[in-house]
Amino acid sequence: MTARVGVVTFPGSLDDRDAARAVRIAGAEPVALWHDDPDLKGVDAVVLPGGFSYGDYLRCGAIARFSPIMGELVPAARSGNLPVLGICNGFQILCESHLLPGALTRNKSLRFINRDVTLRVESTATAWTNRYTDGEEIRIVLKSGEGCYVADTATLDELERTGRVVARYAEPAPNGSRREIAGVTNEHGNVVGLMPHPEHAVEDLTGPSTDGLGFFTSLLAHLADGVPAAAGATG
Amino acid sequence: MARVVVDVMLKPEILDPQGQAIAGACGRLGFTGVSEVRQGKRFEVEVDGEVDDAKLADVRRMAETLLANPVIEDFSLRVE
């Protein structure tokens, strides 16, 4: 059975179509989800895409966190059952929702950064990275103005001790992220937040590589392993 | 009508590049003696009637839930 992966569109989402395209290229069926509709449509996993939800008003992701769809998504994700990948603004929403520790703040340079970066995959024990190898370097695009990952020292130590740093910039973090962190996961490994954009690196024609596809094929491998997916099956 | 003012500031240990840029501009503009600037947000919350303890507690909950992200920010509130 083809896996069904929801992609949430918030007002101001930009990368929902690319995320849906990446899902399709990986071999799954993308399902459009709407921020104002608290129906997860029984999907097996969810992608929160990049963009500027609610115009980044107040703080990036701060308003999106309280949208009706998040009311359904947060408990399913927190329980460890529903795989969720937050990319860029999606990562910010996951931090604001307290599904992931830390927060994302203004780039150290105060400039919007839009360029390819090399990441080192540091945890393959997640629903979204199991098809990579530990330490594998991937090249994907970073495009964000508020991508500086911060958390207190105790939280950073805990993330490193428990293998929850998913990826680091292989160079000094261009945005000033603490300990060069580009992505983190929750204690179950089902929720992953990543600042750069794997969904823009799935086709030779338009991406710097096809290295990003692994996030989506990893999900399919994870779902095929028979891990229960328990999105609110209201549909 | 009464007003509750909520001030939100980045925690001291969180880098504030905007504040640093402002401090840099102060020097270039000849405002001497400025050693540091930190930038925050001020919210003016208008509430109906008098502000009693219950209303203040409501605004406090609003501040810690929505107006501030307690992971990176501190807030203070006062009645004006």
Interface residues (C-beta under 8 A of the other chain):
Chain A: L58 R59 A62 F66 C95 E96 P101 G102 A103 T105 R106 N107 K108 S109 L110 C148 V150 A151 D152 G176
Chain B: L10 E13 I14 L15 P17 Q18 A21 L66 L67 N69 V71 I72
